[in-house]
Amino acid sequence: MHAAGSSYVCRARDNSVYEIVEEKELTAADRKAGVISDQIVKFGGSKADNAPPHTVRLVNISAS
């Protein structure tokens, strides 16, 4: 999908292994909307056979 220039959204597991490449600064509006963090990450780890070969944006939001 990424190579074709398409955008996508997926849900990451709570045990996902990744390296933070960039931490984006949150605005007051972000925090009010329940955003906890906004990062650019590279997924990987010992079981990373199906990890995307590119960085992704990982937005962590409050479940409540």
FIDOBA-520195 format. One record per atom (N, C-alpha, C, O, CB): x, y, z; residue in one letter; atom name; residue number from 1. Coordinates in pm, whole numbers, plus 50000, padded with zeros to 5 digits. Glycine has a CB too. Example, Ala and Ser with C-alpha at 12.3 -4.5 7.8 and 13.67 -1.06 7.14 Angstrom:
BEGIN
@c1 51319 c2 49431 c3 50780 residuo A atomo N num 1
@c1 51230 c2 49550 c3 50780 residuo A atomo CA num 1
@c1 51320 c2 49670 c3 50780 residuo A atomo C num 1
@c1 51424 c2 49668 c3 50846 residuo A atomo O num 1
@c1 51131 c2 49553 c3 50905 residuo A atomo CB num 1
@c1 51285 c2 49775 c3 50708 residuo S atomo N num 2
@c1 51367 c2 49894 c3 50714 residuo S atomo CA num 2
@c1 51290 c2 50003 c3 50787 residuo S atomo C num 2
@c1 51341 c2 50114 c3 50804 residuo S atomo O num 2
@c1 51408 c2 49940 c3 50572 residuo S atomo CB num 2
//
This chain:
BEGIN
@c1 50083 c2 49880 c3 50000 residuo M atomo N num 1
@c1 50000 c2 50000 c3 50000 residuo M atomo CA num 1
@c1 50087 c2 50125 c3 50000 residuo M atomo C num 1
@c1 50063 c2 50219 c3 49923 residuo M atomo O num 1
@c1 49906 c2 50000 c3 50121 residuo M atomo CB num 1
@c1 50187 c2 50126 c3 50086 residuo H atomo N num 2
@c1 50273 c2 50243 c3 50097 residuo H atomo CA num 2
@c1 50346 c2 50269 c3 49965 residuo H atomo C num 2
@c1 50354 c2 50383 c3 49920 residuo H atomo O num 2
@c1 50375 c2 50225 c3 50211 residuo H atomo CB num 2
@c1 50398 c2 50163 c3 49903 residuo A atomo N num 3
@c1 50472 c2 50177 c3 49777 residuo A atomo CA num 3
@c1 50382 c2 50231 c3 49666 residuo A atomo C num 3
@c1 50430 c2 50296 c3 49573 residuo A atomo O num 3
@c1 50532 c2 50043 c3 49735 residuo A atomo CB num 3
@c1 50252 c2 50204 c3 49675 residuo A atomo N num 4
@c1 50157 c2 50252 c3 49575 residuo A atomo CA num 4
@c1 50111 c2 50395 c3 49603 residuo A atomo C num 4
@c1 50035 c2 50452 c3 49526 residuo A atomo O num 4
@c1 50036 c2 50160 c3 49570 residuo A atomo CB num 4
@c1 50159 c2 50453 c3 49715 residuo G atomo N num 5
@c1 50122 c2 50590 c3 49749 residuo G atomo CA num 5
@c1 49989 c2 50600 c3 49822 residuo G atomo C num 5
@c1 49934 c2 50710 c3 49836 residuo G atomo O num 5
@c1 50116 c2 50672 c3 49625 residuo G atomo CB num 5
@c1 49937 c2 50488 c3 49870 residuo S atomo N num 6
@c1 49810 c2 50488 c3 49941 residuo S atomo CA num 6
@c1 49831 c2 50517 c3 50090 residuo S atomo C num 6
@c1 49937 c2 50489 c3 50145 residuo S atomo O num 6
@c1 49738 c2 50353 c3 49923 residuo S atomo CB num 6
@c1 49730 c2 50573 c3 50152 residuo S atomo N num 7
@c1 49729 c2 50594 c3 50296 residuo S atomo CA num 7
@c1 49653 c2 50479 c3 50360 residuo S atomo C num 7
@c1 49567 c2 50418 c3 50296 residuo S atomo O num 7
@c1 49667 c2 50732 c3 50334 residuo S atomo CB num 7
@c1 49683 c2 50451 c3 50487 residuo Y atomo N num 8
@c1 49610 c2 50346 c3 50557 residuo Y atomo CA num 8
@c1 49612 c2 50374 c3 50706 residuo Y atomo C num 8
@c1 49698 c2 50448 c3 50756 residuo Y atomo O num 8
@c1 49670 c2 50207 c3 50526 residuo Y atomo CB num 8
@c1 49518 c2 50315 c3 50776 residuo V atomo N num 9
@c1 49509 c2 50326 c3 50921 residuo V atomo CA num 9
@c1 49500 c2 50185 c3 50975 residuo V atomo C num 9
@c1 49428 c2 50102 c3 50920 residuo V atomo O num 9
@c1 49386 c2 50415 c3 50967 residuo V atomo CB num 9
@c1 49572 c2 50158 c3 51083 residuo C atomo N num 10
@c1 49561 c2 50027 c3 51147 residuo C atomo CA num 10
@c1 49575 c2 50044 c3 51297 residuo C atomo C num 10
@c1 49621 c2 50148 c3 51345 residuo C atomo O num 10
@c1 49668 c2 49928 c3 51091 residuo C atomo CB num 10
@c1 49537 c2 49944 c3 51368 residuo R atomo N num 11
@c1 49547 c2 49946 c3 51514 residuo R atomo CA num 11
@c1 49670 c2 49866 c3 51554 residuo R atomo C num 11
@c1 49687 c2 49751 c3 51512 residuo R atomo O num 11
@c1 49417 c2 49888 c3 51580 residuo R atomo CB num 11
@c1 49755 c2 49926 c3 51636 residuo A atomo N num 12
@c1 49876 c2 49858 c3 51684 residuo A atomo CA num 12
@c1 49845 c2 49786 c3 51815 residuo A atomo C num 12
@c1 49767 c2 49834 c3 51896 residuo A atomo O num 12
@c1 49992 c2 49959 c3 51703 residuo A atomo CB num 12
@c1 49906 c2 49673 c3 51835 residuo R atomo N num 13
@c1 49890 c2 49598 c3 51959 residuo R atomo CA num 13
@c1 49967 c2 49668 c3 52072 residuo R atomo C num 13
@c1 50063 c2 49740 c3 52047 residuo R atomo O num 13
@c1 49939 c2 49451 c3 51943 residuo R atomo CB num 13
@c1 49924 c2 49645 c3 52194 residuo D atomo N num 14
@c1 49992 c2 49709 c3 52308 residuo D atomo CA num 14
@c1 50130 c2 49651 c3 52334 residuo D atomo C num 14
@c1 50207 c2 49708 c3 52412 residuo D atomo O num 14
@c1 49906 c2 49694 c3 52433 residuo D atomo CB num 14
@c1 50165 c2 49538 c3 52271 residuo N atomo N num 15
@c1 50298 c2 49481 c3 52288 residuo N atomo CA num 15
@c1 50386 c2 49503 c3 52164 residuo N atomo C num 15
@c1 50487 c2 49435 c3 52148 residuo N atomo O num 15
@c1 50287 c2 49331 c3 52318 residuo N atomo CB num 15
@c1 50348 c2 49597 c3 52079 residuo S atomo N num 16
@c1 50427 c2 49627 c3 51959 residuo S atomo CA num 16
@c1 50565 c2 49680 c3 51999 residuo S atomo C num 16
@c1 50579 c2 49754 c3 52096 residuo S atomo O num 16
@c1 50355 c2 49729 c3 51870 residuo S atomo CB num 16
@c1 50665 c2 49641 c3 51922 residuo V atomo N num 17
@c1 50802 c2 49685 c3 51946 residuo V atomo CA num 17
@c1 50839 c2 49784 c3 51836 residuo V atomo C num 17
@c1 50827 c2 49754 c3 51717 residuo V atomo O num 17
@c1 50903 c2 49564 c3 51949 residuo V atomo CB num 17
@c1 50885 c2 49903 c3 51877 residuo Y atomo N num 18
@c1 50920 c2 50005 c3 51779 residuo Y atomo CA num 18
@c1 51023 c2 50100 c3 51836 residuo Y atomo C num 18
@c1 51042 c2 50110 c3 51958 residuo Y atomo O num 18
@c1 50795 c2 50082 c3 51734 residuo Y atomo CB num 18
@c1 51090 c2 50170 c3 51745 residuo E atomo N num 19
@c1 51188 c2 50272 c3 51781 residuo E atomo CA num 19
@c1 51128 c2 50408 c3 51746 residuo E atomo C num 19
@c1 51081 c2 50427 c3 51634 residuo E atomo O num 19
@c1 51325 c2 50249 c3 51708 residuo E atomo CB num 19
@c1 51130 c2 50501 c3 51839 residuo I atomo N num 20
@c1 51079 c2 50636 c3 51813 residuo I atomo CA num 20
@c1 51182 c2 50712 c3 51732 residuo I atomo C num 20
@c1 51296 c2 50728 c3 51775 residuo I atomo O num 20
@c1 51045 c2 50711 c3 51945 residuo I atomo CB num 20
@c1 51141 c2 50759 c3 51615 residuo V atomo N num 21
@c1 51228 c2 50837 c3 51527 residuo V atomo CA num 21
@c1 51209 c2 50986 c3 51553 residuo V atomo C num 21
@c1 51305 c2 51063 c3 51551 residuo V atomo O num 21
@c1 51200 c2 50804 c3 51379 residuo V atomo CB num 21
@c1 51083 c2 51025 c3 51577 residuo E atomo N num 22
@c1 51051 c2 51167 c3 51601 residuo E atomo CA num 22
@c1 50930 c2 51177 c3 51692 residuo E atomo C num 22
@c1 50833 c2 51103 c3 51676 residuo E atomo O num 22
@c1 51024 c2 51241 c3 51467 residuo E atomo CB num 22
@c1 50935 c2 51267 c3 51787 residuo E atomo N num 23
@c1 50823 c2 51295 c3 51878 residuo E atomo CA num 23
@c1 50763 c2 51428 c3 51835 residuo E atomo C num 23
@c1 50830 c2 51531 c3 51836 residuo E atomo O num 23
@c1 50870 c2 51299 c3 52029 residuo E atomo CB num 23
@c1 50636 c2 51427 c3 51797 residuo K atomo N num 24
@c1 50570 c2 51551 c3 51754 residuo K atomo CA num 24
@c1 50511 c2 51621 c3 51876 residuo K atomo C num 24
@c1 50458 c2 51557 c3 51967 residuo K atomo O num 24
@c1 50459 c2 51521 c3 51648 residuo K atomo CB num 24
@c1 50521 c2 51752 c3 51877 residuo E atomo N num 25
@c1 50469 c2 51831 c3 51988 residuo E atomo CA num 25
@c1 50317 c2 51837 c3 51981 residuo E atomo C num 25
@c1 50259 c2 51859 c3 51875 residuo E atomo O num 25
@c1 50529 c2 51974 c3 51987 residuo E atomo CB num 25
@c1 50252 c2 51817 c3 52096 residuo L atomo N num 26
@c1 50107 c2 51821 c3 52103 residuo L atomo CA num 26
@c1 50058 c2 51962 c3 52134 residuo L atomo C num 26
@c1 50120 c2 52035 c3 52211 residuo L atomo O num 26
@c1 50054 c2 51723 c3 52208 residuo L atomo CB num 26
@c1 49947 c2 51998 c3 52072 residuo T atomo N num 27
@c1 49884 c2 52126 c3 52101 residuo T atomo CA num 27
@c1 49780 c2 52106 c3 52212 residuo T atomo C num 27
@c1 49748 c2 51993 c3 52249 residuo T atomo O num 27
@c1 49817 c2 52187 c3 51973 residuo T atomo CB num 27
@c1 49730 c2 52215 c3 52263 residuo A atomo N num 28
@c1 49623 c2 52207 c3 52364 residuo A atomo CA num 28
@c1 49501 c2 52138 c3 52305 residuo A atomo C num 28
@c1 49433 c2 52062 c3 52375 residuo A atomo O num 28
@c1 49586 c2 52349 c3 52415 residuo A atomo CB num 28
@c1 49471 c2 52163 c3 52178 residuo A atomo N num 29
@c1 49357 c2 52100 c3 52111 residuo A atomo CA num 29
@c1 49378 c2 51948 c3 52100 residuo A atomo C num 29
@c1 49284 c2 51871 c3 52115 residuo A atomo O num 29
@c1 49335 c2 52161 c3 51971 residuo A atomo CB num 29
@c1 49502 c2 51907 c3 52073 residuo D atomo N num 30
@c1 49534 c2 51764 c3 52067 residuo D atomo CA num 30
@c1 49504 c2 51699 c3 52202 residuo D atomo C num 30
@c1 49437 c2 51596 c3 52209 residuo D atomo O num 30
@c1 49682 c2 51741 c3 52028 residuo D atomo CB num 30
@c1 49555 c2 51759 c3 52307 residuo R atomo N num 31
@c1 49535 c2 51703 c3 52442 residuo R atomo CA num 31
@c1 49387 c2 51700 c3 52479 residuo R atomo C num 31
@c1 49340 c2 51603 c3 52539 residuo R atomo O num 31
@c1 49613 c2 51786 c3 52546 residuo R atomo CB num 31
@c1 49315 c2 51805 c3 52444 residuo K atomo N num 32
@c1 49172 c2 51811 c3 52473 residuo K atomo CA num 32
@c1 49096 c2 51700 c3 52399 residuo K atomo C num 32
@c1 48996 c2 51649 c3 52449 residuo K atomo O num 32
@c1 49115 c2 51948 c3 52434 residuo K atomo CB num 32
@c1 49145 c2 51664 c3 52280 residuo A atomo N num 33
@c1 49083 c2 51558 c3 52200 residuo A atomo CA num 33
@c1 49123 c2 51418 c3 52248 residuo A atomo C num 33
@c1 49074 c2 51319 c3 52195 residuo A atomo O num 33
@c1 49121 c2 51575 c3 52053 residuo A atomo CB num 33
@c1 49211 c2 51410 c3 52349 residuo G atomo N num 34
@c1 49249 c2 51282 c3 52404 residuo G atomo CA num 34
@c1 49377 c2 51222 c3 52347 residuo G atomo C num 34
@c1 49407 c2 51106 c3 52371 residuo G atomo O num 34
@c1 49140 c2 51187 c3 52385 residuo G atomo CB num 34
@c1 49452 c2 51302 c3 52271 residuo V atomo N num 35
@c1 49578 c2 51252 c3 52215 residuo V atomo CA num 35
@c1 49682 c2 51247 c3 52327 residuo V atomo C num 35
@c1 49705 c2 51347 c3 52395 residuo V atomo O num 35
@c1 49626 c2 51341 c3 52096 residuo V atomo CB num 35
@c1 49745 c2 51132 c3 52344 residuo I atomo N num 36
@c1 49848 c2 51113 c3 52446 residuo I atomo CA num 36
@c1 49986 c2 51136 c3 52387 residuo I atomo C num 36
@c1 50072 c2 51197 c3 52451 residuo I atomo O num 36
@c1 49838 c2 50973 c3 52507 residuo I atomo CB num 36
@c1 50008 c2 51087 c3 52264 residuo S atomo N num 37
@c1 50136 c2 51107 c3 52197 residuo S atomo CA num 37
@c1 50117 c2 51098 c3 52045 residuo S atomo C num 37
@c1 50023 c2 51036 c3 51996 residuo S atomo O num 37
@c1 50240 c2 51003 c3 52244 residuo S atomo CB num 37
@c1 50208 c2 51162 c3 51974 residuo D atomo N num 38
@c1 50207 c2 51162 c3 51827 residuo D atomo CA num 38
@c1 50353 c2 51145 c3 51786 residuo D atomo C num 38
@c1 50435 c2 51235 c3 51805 residuo D atomo O num 38
@c1 50143 c2 51296 c3 51767 residuo D atomo CB num 38
@c1 50385 c2 51029 c3 51728 residuo Q atomo N num 39
@c1 50524 c2 50995 c3 51701 residuo Q atomo CA num 39
@c1 50541 c2 50938 c3 51560 residuo Q atomo C num 39
@c1 50448 c2 50884 c3 51501 residuo Q atomo O num 39
@c1 50575 c2 50895 c3 51803 residuo Q atomo CB num 39
@c1 50661 c2 50952 c3 51508 residuo I atomo N num 40
@c1 50703 c2 50881 c3 51388 residuo I atomo CA num 40
@c1 50789 c2 50766 c3 51440 residuo I atomo C num 40
@c1 50886 c2 50790 c3 51513 residuo I atomo O num 40
@c1 50782 c2 50975 c3 51285 residuo I atomo CB num 40
@c1 50755 c2 50642 c3 51402 residuo V atomo N num 41
@c1 50825 c2 50525 c3 51456 residuo V atomo CA num 41
@c1 50865 c2 50429 c3 51345 residuo V atomo C num 41
@c1 50813 c2 50434 c3 51234 residuo V atomo O num 41
@c1 50739 c2 50453 c3 51558 residuo V atomo CB num 41
@c1 50959 c2 50342 c3 51379 residuo K atomo N num 42
@c1 51001 c2 50233 c3 51292 residuo K atomo CA num 42
@c1 50974 c2 50105 c3 51369 residuo K atomo C num 42
@c1 51037 c2 50080 c3 51471 residuo K atomo O num 42
@c1 51153 c2 50245 c3 51250 residuo K atomo CB num 42
@c1 50880 c2 50023 c3 51320 residuo F atomo N num 43
@c1 50848 c2 49897 c3 51386 residuo F atomo CA num 43
@c1 50961 c2 49797 c3 51364 residuo F atomo C num 43
@c1 51029 c2 49800 c3 51262 residuo F atomo O num 43
@c1 50714 c2 49840 c3 51335 residuo F atomo CB num 43
@c1 50978 c2 49710 c3 51461 residuo G atomo N num 44
@c1 51083 c2 49608 c3 51452 residuo G atomo CA num 44
@c1 51082 c2 49522 c3 51574 residuo G atomo C num 44
@c1 50985 c2 49521 c3 51650 residuo G atomo O num 44
@c1 51219 c2 49671 c3 51433 residuo G atomo CB num 44
@c1 51191 c2 49449 c3 51594 residuo G atomo N num 45
@c1 51202 c2 49359 c3 51708 residuo G atomo CA num 45
@c1 51229 c2 49218 c3 51659 residuo G atomo C num 45
@c1 51247 c2 49194 c3 51540 residuo G atomo O num 45
@c1 51076 c2 49362 c3 51793 residuo G atomo CB num 45
@c1 51232 c2 49125 c3 51752 residuo S atomo N num 46
@c1 51268 c2 48987 c3 51719 residuo S atomo CA num 46
@c1 51164 c2 48916 c3 51633 residuo S atomo C num 46
@c1 51197 c2 48822 c3 51561 residuo S atomo O num 46
@c1 51290 c2 48909 c3 51845 residuo S atomo CB num 46
@c1 51039 c2 48959 c3 51640 residuo K atomo N num 47
@c1 50932 c2 48896 c3 51561 residuo K atomo CA num 47
@c1 50881 c2 48993 c3 51455 residuo K atomo C num 47
@c1 50761 c2 49001 c3 51431 residuo K atomo O num 47
@c1 50815 c2 48852 c3 51653 residuo K atomo CB num 47
@c1 50972 c2 49064 c3 51391 residuo A atomo N num 48
@c1 50935 c2 49172 c3 51298 residuo A atomo CA num 48
@c1 50928 c2 49126 c3 51153 residuo A atomo C num 48
@c1 50949 c2 49207 c3 51062 residuo A atomo O num 48
@c1 51033 c2 49284 c3 51309 residuo A atomo CB num 48
@c1 50898 c2 48999 c3 51129 residuo D atomo N num 49
@c1 50892 c2 48948 c3 50992 residuo D atomo CA num 49
@c1 50793 c2 49026 c3 50906 residuo D atomo C num 49
@c1 50817 c2 49045 c3 50787 residuo D atomo O num 49
@c1 50854 c2 48801 c3 50994 residuo D atomo CB num 49
@c1 50683 c2 49071 c3 50965 residuo N atomo N num 50
@c1 50581 c2 49142 c3 50889 residuo N atomo CA num 50
@c1 50577 c2 49291 c3 50919 residuo N atomo C num 50
@c1 50477 c2 49357 c3 50890 residuo N atomo O num 50
@c1 50446 c2 49081 c3 50916 residuo N atomo CB num 50
@c1 50683 c2 49345 c3 50978 residuo A atomo N num 51
@c1 50689 c2 49489 c3 51007 residuo A atomo CA num 51
@c1 50704 c2 49567 c3 50877 residuo A atomo C num 51
@c1 50774 c2 49522 c3 50786 residuo A atomo O num 51
@c1 50807 c2 49522 c3 51104 residuo A atomo CB num 51
@c1 50640 c2 49683 c3 50866 residuo P atomo N num 52
@c1 50654 c2 49762 c3 50743 residuo P atomo CA num 52
@c1 50798 c2 49811 c3 50727 residuo P atomo C num 52
@c1 50864 c2 49843 c3 50826 residuo P atomo O num 52
@c1 50558 c2 49882 c3 50745 residuo P atomo CB num 52
@c1 50847 c2 49816 c3 50604 residuo P atomo N num 53
@c1 50987 c2 49857 c3 50580 residuo P atomo CA num 53
@c1 51005 c2 50008 c3 50575 residuo P atomo C num 53
@c1 51103 c2 50057 c3 50518 residuo P atomo O num 53
@c1 51036 c2 49796 c3 50451 residuo P atomo CB num 53
@c1 50914 c2 50081 c3 50634 residuo H atomo N num 54
@c1 50919 c2 50228 c3 50634 residuo H atomo CA num 54
@c1 50871 c2 50280 c3 50768 residuo H atomo C num 54
@c1 50811 c2 50205 c3 50846 residuo H atomo O num 54
@c1 50832 c2 50287 c3 50518 residuo H atomo CB num 54
@c1 50896 c2 50407 c3 50795 residuo T atomo N num 55
@c1 50846 c2 50466 c3 50919 residuo T atomo CA num 55
@c1 50696 c2 50490 c3 50907 residuo T atomo C num 55
@c1 50642 c2 50504 c3 50798 residuo T atomo O num 55
@c1 50921 c2 50599 c3 50951 residuo T atomo CB num 55
@c1 50630 c2 50494 c3 51022 residuo V atomo N num 56
@c1 50486 c2 50520 c3 51027 residuo V atomo CA num 56
@c1 50457 c2 50621 c3 51137 residuo V atomo C num 56
@c1 50536 c2 50639 c3 51229 residuo V atomo O num 56
@c1 50407 c2 50388 c3 51051 residuo V atomo CB num 56
@c1 50343 c2 50685 c3 51126 residuo R atomo N num 57
@c1 50298 c2 50777 c3 51229 residuo R atomo CA num 57
@c1 50214 c2 50699 c3 51328 residuo R atomo C num 57
@c1 50118 c2 50632 c3 51290 residuo R atomo O num 57
@c1 50218 c2 50897 c3 51169 residuo R atomo CB num 57
@c1 50249 c2 50707 c3 51456 residuo L atomo N num 58
@c1 50179 c2 50636 c3 51562 residuo L atomo CA num 58
@c1 50117 c2 50740 c3 51655 residuo L atomo C num 58
@c1 50188 c2 50814 c3 51724 residuo L atomo O num 58
@c1 50277 c2 50540 c3 51640 residuo L atomo CB num 58
@c1 49986 c2 50745 c3 51656 residuo V atomo N num 59
@c1 49912 c2 50839 c3 51742 residuo V atomo CA num 59
@c1 49844 c2 50758 c3 51851 residuo V atomo C num 59
@c1 49762 c2 50671 c3 51823 residuo V atomo O num 59
@c1 49808 c2 50923 c3 51660 residuo V atomo CB num 59
@c1 49879 c2 50788 c3 51974 residuo N atomo N num 60
@c1 49823 c2 50719 c3 52090 residuo N atomo CA num 60
@c1 49713 c2 50807 c3 52149 residuo N atomo C num 60
@c1 49737 c2 50923 c3 52184 residuo N atomo O num 60
@c1 49935 c2 50688 c3 52197 residuo N atomo CB num 60
@c1 49592 c2 50751 c3 52160 residuo I atomo N num 61
@c1 49479 c2 50827 c3 52212 residuo I atomo CA num 61
@c1 49423 c2 50761 c3 52335 residuo I atomo C num 61
@c1 49439 c2 50640 c3 52355 residuo I atomo O num 61
@c1 49371 c2 50843 c3 52105 residuo I atomo CB num 61
@c1 49357 c2 50841 c3 52418 residuo S atomo N num 62
@c1 49295 c2 50790 c3 52539 residuo S atomo CA num 62
@c1 49173 c2 50706 c3 52502 residuo S atomo C num 62
@c1 49097 c2 50742 c3 52413 residuo S atomo O num 62
@c1 49254 c2 50906 c3 52633 residuo S atomo CB num 62
@c1 49157 c2 50593 c3 52572 residuo A atomo N num 63
@c1 49044 c2 50504 c3 52544 residuo A atomo CA num 63
@c1 48914 c2 50553 c3 52608 residuo A atomo C num 63
@c1 48807 c2 50501 c3 52577 residuo A atomo O num 63
@c1 49076 c2 50363 c3 52592 residuo A atomo CB num 63
@c1 48923 c2 50650 c3 52696 residuo S atomo N num 64
@c1 48800 c2 50696 c3 52763 residuo S atomo CA num 64
@c1 48746 c2 50823 c3 52704 residuo S atomo C num 64
@c1 48644 c2 50873 c3 52749 residuo S atomo O num 64
@c1 48825 c2 50716 c3 52910 residuo S atomo CB num 64
//
